[in-house]
Amino acid sequence: VQLVESGGGMVQPGGSLRLSCQTSGFTFSSHTMSWHRQAPGKQRELVAAIRNGGATNYADSVKGRFTISRDNSKNTMYLQMNSLKPEDTAVYSCKAFSPVSGRMYWGQGTQVTVSS
């Protein structure tokens, strides 16, 4: 099983980034996928999730600015991040969760830094 995040980097406040989570080794289409982030000195938090049927939910702090999506044909999940703020700075990780087996898999994370 592999989950590989990409697309992180440094951006100025107000800018945009698109994260990708390329997966392999499990049945992507049947898993709930989610993005999480952890800032220095803080606990990891859920950013957004998308179920296998396409239903989504977002943390209040990112609603209206971030959009989660998935492409089951490419086994890939995305996070479009707009209007980025310094408080969005964190390591962003993707997670796959099977509602049937309860198993979960994590990626290694990608750094997002929002700074002027």
LONU-107557 format. One record per atom (N, C-alpha, C): y, z, x; atom name; residue in three letters. Coordinates in steps of 0.001 Angstrom, whole numbers, plus 500000, padded with zeros to 6 digits. Example, Ala and Ser with C-alpha at 12.3 -4.5 7.8 and 13.67 -1.06 7.14 Angstrom:
2
+--------+--------+--------+------+-------+
!     c2 !     c3 !     c1 ! rogu ! fimar !
+--------+--------+--------+------+-------+
! 494310 ! 507800 ! 513190 !    N !   ALA !
! 495500 ! 507800 ! 512300 !   CA !   ALA !
! 496700 ! 507800 ! 513200 !    C !   ALA !
! 497750 ! 507080 ! 512850 !    N !   SER !
! 498940 ! 507140 ! 513670 !   CA !   SER !
! 500030 ! 507870 ! 512900 !    C !   SER !
+--------+--------+--------+------+-------+
END
This chain:
116
+--------+--------+--------+------+-------+
!     c2 !     c3 !     c1 ! rogu ! fimar !
+--------+--------+--------+------+-------+
! 498812 ! 500000 ! 500847 !    N !   VAL !
! 500000 ! 500000 ! 500000 !   CA !   VAL !
! 501241 ! 500000 ! 500885 !    C !   VAL !
! 502178 ! 499127 ! 500547 !    N !   GLN !
! 503440 ! 499085 ! 501287 !   CA !   GLN !
! 504611 ! 498914 ! 500334 !    C !   GLN !
! 505667 ! 499668 ! 500582 !    N !   LEU !
! 506934 ! 499498 ! 499915 !   CA !   LEU !
! 507985 ! 499414 ! 501014 !    C !   LEU !
! 508691 ! 498313 ! 501083 !    N !   VAL !
! 509639 ! 498085 ! 502158 !   CA !   VAL !
! 511017 ! 497802 ! 501563 !    C !   VAL !
! 511945 ! 498722 ! 501828 !    N !   GLU !
! 513313 ! 498547 ! 501347 !   CA !   GLU !
! 514125 ! 497721 ! 502346 !    C !   GLU !
! 515077 ! 496999 ! 501825 !    N !   SER !
! 516013 ! 496252 ! 502661 !   CA !   SER !
! 517333 ! 496113 ! 501909 !    C !   SER !
! 518356 ! 495704 ! 502639 !    N !   GLY !
! 519651 ! 495455 ! 502020 !   CA !   GLY !
! 520681 ! 496541 ! 502225 !    C !   GLY !
! 520289 ! 497632 ! 502861 !    N !   GLY !
! 521254 ! 498690 ! 503115 !   CA !   GLY !
! 522237 ! 498283 ! 504203 !    C !   GLY !
! 523236 ! 499128 ! 504386 !    N !   GLY !
! 524225 ! 498847 ! 505415 !   CA !   GLY !
! 525488 ! 499635 ! 505160 !    C !   GLY !
! 526554 ! 499220 ! 505823 !    N !   MET !
! 527841 ! 499877 ! 505663 !   CA !   MET !
! 528765 ! 498983 ! 504866 !    C !   MET !
! 529484 ! 499579 ! 503936 !    N !   VAL !
! 530385 ! 498820 ! 503080 !   CA !   VAL !
! 531608 ! 499682 ! 502785 !    C !   VAL !
! 532727 ! 499046 ! 502528 !    N !   GLN !
! 533939 ! 499786 ! 502182 !   CA !   GLN !
! 533899 ! 500245 ! 500723 !    C !   GLN !
! 534629 ! 501291 ! 500406 !    N !   PRO !
! 534713 ! 501715 ! 498994 !   CA !   PRO !
! 535141 ! 500557 ! 498106 !    C !   PRO !
! 534474 ! 500454 ! 496958 !    N !   GLY !
! 534738 ! 499349 ! 496057 !   CA !   GLY !
! 533855 ! 498134 ! 496286 !    C !   GLY !
! 533125 ! 498152 ! 497383 !    N !   GLY !
! 532269 ! 497029 ! 497714 !   CA !   GLY !
! 530938 ! 497064 ! 496986 !    C !   GLY !
! 530096 ! 496086 ! 497322 !    N !   SER !
! 528796 ! 495940 ! 496661 !   CA !   SER !
! 527685 ! 495759 ! 497692 !    C !   SER !
! 526507 ! 496181 ! 497298 !    N !   LEU !
! 525286 ! 495931 ! 498065 !   CA !   LEU !
! 524149 ! 495694 ! 497089 !    C !   LEU !
! 523160 ! 494942 ! 497538 !    N !   ARG !
! 521957 ! 494732 ! 496736 !   CA !   ARG !
! 520752 ! 495172 ! 497548 !    C !   ARG !
! 520076 ! 496188 ! 497084 !    N !   LEU !
! 518868 ! 496658 ! 497740 !   CA !   LEU !
! 517648 ! 495968 ! 497139 !    C !   LEU !
! 516652 ! 495742 ! 497990 !    N !   SER !
! 515380 ! 495189 ! 497555 !   CA !   SER !
! 514250 ! 496119 ! 497975 !    C !   SER !
! 513206 ! 496146 ! 497173 !    N !   CYS !
! 511997 ! 496907 ! 497500 !   CA !   CYS !
! 510820 ! 495955 ! 497329 !    C !   CYS !
! 510363 ! 495431 ! 498470 !    N !   GLN !
! 509230 ! 494508 ! 498454 !   CA !   GLN !
! 507958 ! 495318 ! 498536 !    C !   GLN !
! 507007 ! 495061 ! 497635 !    N !   THR !
! 505792 ! 495870 ! 497598 !   CA !   THR !
! 504533 ! 495026 ! 497774 !    C !   THR !
! 503456 ! 495698 ! 498139 !    N !   SER !
! 502148 ! 495065 ! 498233 !   CA !   SER !
! 501076 ! 496137 ! 498193 !    C !   SER !
! 499864 ! 495726 ! 497827 !    N !   GLY !
! 498737 ! 496642 ! 497891 !   CA !   GLY !
! 498429 ! 497398 ! 496605 !    C !   GLY !
! 499198 ! 497142 ! 495562 !    N !   PHE !
! 498901 ! 497773 ! 494273 !   CA !   PHE !
! 499405 ! 496851 ! 493170 !    C !   PHE !
! 499040 ! 497172 ! 491938 !    N !   THR !
! 499408 ! 496322 ! 490807 !   CA !   THR !
! 500830 ! 496641 ! 490379 !    C !   THR !
! 501770 ! 495913 ! 490955 !    N !   PHE !
! 503186 ! 496188 ! 490768 !   CA !   PHE !
! 503567 ! 496226 ! 489283 !    C !   PHE !
! 503076 ! 495257 ! 488527 !    N !   SER !
! 503517 ! 495101 ! 487142 !   CA !   SER !
! 503154 ! 496284 ! 486259 !    C !   SER !
! 502190 ! 497087 ! 486668 !    N !   SER !
! 501749 ! 498194 ! 485820 !   CA !   SER !
! 502398 ! 499524 ! 486203 !    C !   SER !
! 503241 ! 499498 ! 487228 !    N !   HIS !
! 503855 ! 500719 ! 487731 !   CA !   HIS !
! 505303 ! 500865 ! 487288 !    C !   HIS !
! 505696 ! 502103 ! 487037 !    N !   THR !
! 507102 ! 502430 ! 486883 !   CA !   THR !
! 507714 ! 502459 ! 488284 !    C !   THR !
! 508821 ! 501765 ! 488433 !    N !   MET !
! 509494 ! 501697 ! 489730 !   CA !   MET !
! 510827 ! 502428 ! 489645 !    C !   MET !
! 511211 ! 503031 ! 490739 !    N !   SER !
! 512456 ! 503782 ! 490720 !   CA !   SER !
! 513111 ! 503806 ! 492092 !    C !   SER !
! 514420 ! 504015 ! 492072 !    N !   TRP !
! 515204 ! 504222 ! 493286 !   CA !   TRP !
! 515653 ! 505687 ! 493312 !    C !   TRP !
! 515577 ! 506257 ! 494500 !    N !   HIS !
! 516015 ! 507624 ! 494727 !   CA !   HIS !
! 516916 ! 507621 ! 495951 !    C !   HIS !
! 517745 ! 508643 ! 496061 !    N !   ARG !
! 518590 ! 508733 ! 497246 !   CA !   ARG !
! 518705 ! 510179 ! 497695 !    C !   ARG !
! 518943 ! 510319 ! 498987 !    N !   GLN !
! 519136 ! 511646 ! 499567 !   CA !   GLN !
! 520277 ! 511595 ! 500557 !    C !   GLN !
! 521300 ! 512359 ! 500259 !    N !   ALA !
! 522440 ! 512472 ! 501157 !   CA !   ALA !
! 522202 ! 513649 ! 502097 !    C !   ALA !
! 522862 ! 513639 ! 503256 !    N !   PRO !
! 522681 ! 514747 ! 504207 !   CA !   PRO !
! 522974 ! 516098 ! 503567 !    C !   PRO !
! 522052 ! 517037 ! 503730 !    N !   GLY !
! 522249 ! 518373 ! 503203 !   CA !   GLY !
! 522036 ! 518523 ! 501716 !    C !   GLY !
! 521595 ! 517461 ! 501067 !    N !   LYS !
! 521385 ! 517505 ! 499617 !   CA !   LYS !
! 519943 ! 517167 ! 499274 !    C !   LYS !
! 519537 ! 517550 ! 498077 !    N !   GLN !
! 518203 ! 517208 ! 497611 !   CA !   GLN !
! 518139 ! 515743 ! 497187 !    C !   GLN !
! 516956 ! 515196 ! 497279 !    N !   ARG !
! 516755 ! 513825 ! 496812 !   CA !   ARG !
! 516951 ! 513773 ! 495296 !    C !   ARG !
! 517585 ! 512720 ! 494833 !    N !   GLU !
! 517838 ! 512586 ! 493401 !   CA !   GLU !
! 517441 ! 511204 ! 492908 !    C !   GLU !
! 517076 ! 511155 ! 491628 !    N !   LEU !
! 516772 ! 509878 ! 490995 !   CA !   LEU !
! 518065 ! 509118 ! 490755 !    C !   LEU !
! 518063 ! 507857 ! 491135 !    N !   VAL !
! 519212 ! 506990 ! 490894 !   CA !   VAL !
! 518983 ! 506147 ! 489643 !    C !   VAL !
! 517842 ! 505478 ! 489590 !    N !   ALA !
! 517529 ! 504613 ! 488455 !   CA !   ALA !
! 516037 ! 504346 ! 488430 !    C !   ALA !
! 515531 ! 504070 ! 487231 !    N !   ALA !
! 514115 ! 503767 ! 487073 !   CA !   ALA !
! 513943 ! 502621 ! 486092 !    C !   ALA !
! 512859 ! 501883 ! 486282 !    N !   ILE !
! 512542 ! 500792 ! 485370 !   CA !   ILE !
! 511043 ! 500807 ! 485103 !    C !   ILE !
! 510682 ! 500856 ! 483826 !    N !   ARG !
! 509279 ! 500909 ! 483449 !   CA !   ARG !
! 508657 ! 499521 ! 483453 !    C !   ARG !
! 507336 ! 499492 ! 483324 !    N !   ASN !
! 506672 ! 498196 ! 483403 !   CA !   ASN !
! 507080 ! 497289 ! 482252 !    C !   ASN !
! 507562 ! 497864 ! 481164 !    N !   GLY !
! 508026 ! 497062 ! 480040 !   CA !   GLY !
! 509483 ! 496649 ! 480150 !    C !   GLY !
! 510160 ! 497169 ! 481162 !    N !   GLY !
! 511551 ! 496792 ! 481391 !   CA !   GLY !
! 512585 ! 497823 ! 480994 !    C !   GLY !
! 512174 ! 498891 ! 480317 !    N !   ALA !
! 513126 ! 499927 ! 479938 !   CA !   ALA !
! 513689 ! 500590 ! 481190 !    C !   ALA !
! 514974 ! 500896 ! 481154 !    N !   THR !
! 515644 ! 501461 ! 482321 !   CA !   THR !
! 516351 ! 502770 ! 481980 !    C !   THR !
! 516558 ! 503575 ! 483011 !    N !   ASN !
! 517426 ! 504739 ! 482874 !   CA !   ASN !
! 518136 ! 504968 ! 484201 !    C !   ASN !
! 519321 ! 505572 ! 484106 !    N !   TYR !
! 520184 ! 505740 ! 485266 !   CA !   TYR !
! 520714 ! 507175 ! 485339 !    C !   TYR !
! 520984 ! 507603 ! 486560 !    N !   ALA !
! 521725 ! 508842 ! 486741 !   CA !   ALA !
! 523140 ! 508632 ! 486196 !    C !   ALA !
! 523707 ! 509685 ! 485638 !    N !   ASP !
! 525052 ! 509562 ! 485067 !   CA !   ASP !
! 526064 ! 509082 ! 486110 !    C !   ASP !
! 525854 ! 509482 ! 487351 !    N !   SER !
! 526820 ! 509166 ! 488401 !   CA !   SER !
! 526882 ! 507682 ! 488750 !    C !   SER !
! 525869 ! 506908 ! 488342 !    N !   VAL !
! 525843 ! 505485 ! 488703 !   CA !   VAL !
! 525894 ! 504569 ! 487487 !    C !   VAL !
! 525878 ! 505138 ! 486295 !    N !   LYS !
! 525904 ! 504313 ! 485084 !   CA !   LYS !
! 527141 ! 503425 ! 485070 !    C !   LYS !
! 526927 ! 502157 ! 484738 !    N !   GLY !
! 528026 ! 501211 ! 484688 !   CA !   GLY !
! 528358 ! 500577 ! 486022 !    C !   GLY !
! 527781 ! 501102 ! 487098 !    N !   ARG !
! 528061 ! 500550 ! 488427 !   CA !   ARG !
! 526809 ! 499954 ! 489070 !    C !   ARG !
! 525654 ! 500554 ! 488817 !    N !   PHE !
! 524387 ! 500105 ! 489407 !   CA !   PHE !
! 523522 ! 499460 ! 488335 !    C !   PHE !
! 522737 ! 498470 ! 488762 !    N !   THR !
! 521792 ! 497820 ! 487866 !   CA !   THR !
! 520444 ! 497697 ! 488561 !    C !   THR !
! 519418 ! 498238 ! 487925 !    N !   ILE !
! 518060 ! 498132 ! 488455 !   CA !   ILE !
! 517360 ! 496973 ! 487758 !    C !   ILE !
! 516535 ! 496262 ! 488509 !    N !   SER !
! 515774 ! 495158 ! 487931 !   CA !   SER !
! 514480 ! 494992 ! 488707 !    C !   SER !
! 513575 ! 494203 ! 488155 !    N !   ARG !
! 512305 ! 493945 ! 488821 !   CA !   ARG !
! 511871 ! 492520 ! 488550 !    C !   ARG !
! 511151 ! 491961 ! 489515 !    N !   ASP !
! 510571 ! 490633 ! 489384 !   CA !   ASP !
! 509080 ! 490788 ! 489631 !    C !   ASP !
! 508317 ! 490851 ! 488559 !    N !   ASN !
! 506882 ! 491082 ! 488695 !   CA !   ASN !
! 506175 ! 489926 ! 489411 !    C !   ASN !
! 506745 ! 488735 ! 489352 !    N !   SER !
! 506131 ! 487586 ! 490021 !   CA !   SER !
! 506270 ! 487692 ! 491539 !    C !   SER !
! 507250 ! 488491 ! 491988 !    N !   LYS !
! 507482 ! 488660 ! 493421 !   CA !   LYS !
! 507127 ! 490067 ! 493904 !    C !   LYS !
! 506622 ! 490902 ! 492986 !    N !   ASN !
! 506283 ! 492297 ! 493341 !   CA !   ASN !
! 507468 ! 493011 ! 493993 !    C !   ASN !
! 508630 ! 492762 ! 493459 !    N !   THR !
! 509858 ! 493261 ! 494073 !   CA !   THR !
! 510775 ! 493886 ! 493029 !    C !   THR !
! 511423 ! 494980 ! 493451 !    N !   MET !
! 512410 ! 495652 ! 492635 !   CA !   MET !
! 513753 ! 495564 ! 493344 !    C !   MET !
! 514820 ! 495587 ! 492556 !    N !   TYR !
! 516162 ! 495459 ! 493116 !   CA !   TYR !
! 517079 ! 496560 ! 492588 !    C !   TYR !
! 518138 ! 496808 ! 493346 !    N !   LEU !
! 519202 ! 497687 ! 492877 !   CA !   LEU !
! 520524 ! 497040 ! 493266 !    C !   LEU !
! 521227 ! 496532 ! 492271 !    N !   GLN !
! 522556 ! 495986 ! 492497 !   CA !   GLN !
! 523558 ! 497119 ! 492375 !    C !   GLN !
! 524294 ! 497353 ! 493441 !    N !   MET !
! 525248 ! 498458 ! 493489 !   CA !   MET !
! 526658 ! 497903 ! 493623 !    C !   MET !
! 527464 ! 498132 ! 492622 !    N !   ASN !
! 528853 ! 497681 ! 492617 !   CA !   ASN !
! 529800 ! 498876 ! 492606 !    C !   ASN !
! 531048 ! 498609 ! 492924 !    N !   SER !
! 532074 ! 499662 ! 492912 !   CA !   SER !
! 531614 ! 500898 ! 493668 !    C !   SER !
! 531099 ! 500674 ! 494847 !    N !   LEU !
! 530531 ! 501773 ! 495626 !   CA !   LEU !
! 531594 ! 502780 ! 496033 !    C !   LEU !
! 531172 ! 504036 ! 496052 !    N !   LYS !
! 532039 ! 505153 ! 496396 !   CA !   LYS !
! 531483 ! 505865 ! 497629 !    C !   LYS !
! 532332 ! 506577 ! 498360 !    N !   PRO !
! 531824 ! 507333 ! 499512 !   CA !   PRO !
! 530684 ! 508287 ! 499141 !    C !   PRO !
! 530711 ! 508830 ! 497944 !    N !   GLU !
! 529654 ! 509754 ! 497526 !   CA !   GLU !
! 528326 ! 509067 ! 497238 !    C !   GLU !
! 528302 ! 507741 ! 497290 !    N !   ASP !
! 527036 ! 506998 ! 497181 !   CA !   ASP !
! 526315 ! 506916 ! 498517 !    C !   ASP !
! 526952 ! 507376 ! 499573 !    N !   THR !
! 526340 ! 507348 ! 500900 !   CA !   THR !
! 525073 ! 508203 ! 500914 !    C !   THR !
! 523960 ! 507590 ! 501313 !    N !   ALA !
! 522663 ! 508281 ! 501302 !   CA !   ALA !
! 521601 ! 507338 ! 501842 !    C !   ALA !
! 520426 ! 507894 ! 502055 !    N !   VAL !
! 519243 ! 507075 ! 502296 !   CA !   VAL !
! 518613 ! 506781 ! 500939 !    C !   VAL !
! 518441 ! 505495 ! 500660 !    N !   TYR !
! 517887 ! 505063 ! 499378 !   CA !   TYR !
! 516423 ! 504670 ! 499571 !    C !   TYR !
! 515571 ! 505239 ! 498749 !    N !   SER !
! 514129 ! 504978 ! 498843 !   CA !   SER !
! 513600 ! 504501 ! 497500 !    C !   SER !
! 512592 ! 503647 ! 497556 !    N !   CYS !
! 511962 ! 503207 ! 496323 !   CA !   CYS !
! 510620 ! 503908 ! 496147 !    C !   CYS !
! 510240 ! 504054 ! 494890 !    N !   LYS !
! 509007 ! 504723 ! 494539 !   CA !   LYS !
! 508289 ! 503950 ! 493458 !    C !   LYS !
! 506972 ! 503912 ! 493593 !    N !   ALA !
! 506119 ! 503327 ! 492556 !   CA !   ALA !
! 505275 ! 504441 ! 491961 !    C !   ALA !
! 505187 ! 504473 ! 490639 !    N !   PHE !
! 504438 ! 505517 ! 489946 !   CA !   PHE !
! 503537 ! 504890 ! 488889 !    C !   PHE !
! 502259 ! 505283 ! 488929 !    N !   SER !
! 501331 ! 504803 ! 487912 !   CA !   SER !
! 501237 ! 505829 ! 486795 !    C !   SER !
! 501651 ! 505474 ! 485587 !    N !   PRO !
! 501536 ! 506412 ! 484469 !   CA !   PRO !
! 500087 ! 506629 ! 484045 !    C !   PRO !
! 499175 ! 505801 ! 484535 !    N !   VAL !
! 497762 ! 505935 ! 484178 !   CA !   VAL !
! 497053 ! 506903 ! 485128 !    C !   VAL !
! 497220 ! 506681 ! 486440 !    N !   SER !
! 496514 ! 507496 ! 487432 !   CA !   SER !
! 497338 ! 508670 ! 487936 !    C !   SER !
! 498670 ! 508586 ! 487772 !    N !   GLY !
! 499537 ! 509617 ! 488312 !   CA !   GLY !
! 499852 ! 509435 ! 489780 !    C !   GLY !
! 499317 ! 508404 ! 490395 !    N !   ARG !
! 499592 ! 508181 ! 491814 !   CA !   ARG !
! 501011 ! 507673 ! 492007 !    C !   ARG !
! 501576 ! 508015 ! 493153 !    N !   MET !
! 502887 ! 507500 ! 493486 !   CA !   MET !
! 502932 ! 507108 ! 494950 !    C !   MET !
! 503768 ! 506129 ! 495239 !    N !   TYR !
! 503934 ! 505607 ! 496594 !   CA !   TYR !
! 505423 ! 505508 ! 496884 !    C !   TYR !
! 505758 ! 505770 ! 498150 !    N !   TRP !
! 507160 ! 505754 ! 498564 !   CA !   TRP !
! 507398 ! 504762 ! 499690 !    C !   TRP !
! 508591 ! 504201 ! 499703 !    N !   GLY !
! 509039 ! 503425 ! 500840 !   CA !   GLY !
! 509657 ! 504334 ! 501879 !    C !   GLY !
! 510053 ! 503732 ! 503006 !    N !   GLN !
! 510570 ! 504538 ! 504119 !   CA !   GLN !
! 512063 ! 504802 ! 504000 !    C !   GLN !
! 512747 ! 504044 ! 503171 !    N !   GLY !
! 514165 ! 504266 ! 502936 !   CA !   GLY !
! 515061 ! 503323 ! 503715 !    C !   GLY !
! 516251 ! 503116 ! 503166 !    N !   THR !
! 517272 ! 502307 ! 503830 !   CA !   THR !
! 518610 ! 503018 ! 503689 !    C !   THR !
! 519384 ! 503016 ! 504767 !    N !   GLN !
! 520645 ! 503745 ! 504778 !   CA !   GLN !
! 521745 ! 502934 ! 504115 !    C !   GLN !
! 522470 ! 503587 ! 503233 !    N !   VAL !
! 523674 ! 503016 ! 502633 !   CA !   VAL !
! 524843 ! 503922 ! 502998 !    C !   VAL !
! 525848 ! 503348 ! 503623 !    N !   THR !
! 527032 ! 504111 ! 504014 !   CA !   THR !
! 528269 ! 503447 ! 503422 !    C !   THR !
! 529029 ! 504226 ! 502679 !    N !   VAL !
! 530251 ! 503733 ! 502052 !   CA !   VAL !
! 531426 ! 504461 ! 502710 !    C !   VAL !
! 532187 ! 503711 ! 503472 !    N !   SER !
! 533259 ! 504326 ! 504245 !   CA !   SER !
! 534326 ! 503300 ! 504576 !    C !   SER !
! 535556 ! 503778 ! 504636 !    N !   SER !
! 536641 ! 502888 ! 505039 !   CA !   SER !
! 536905 ! 503013 ! 506534 !    C !   SER !
+--------+--------+--------+------+-------+
END
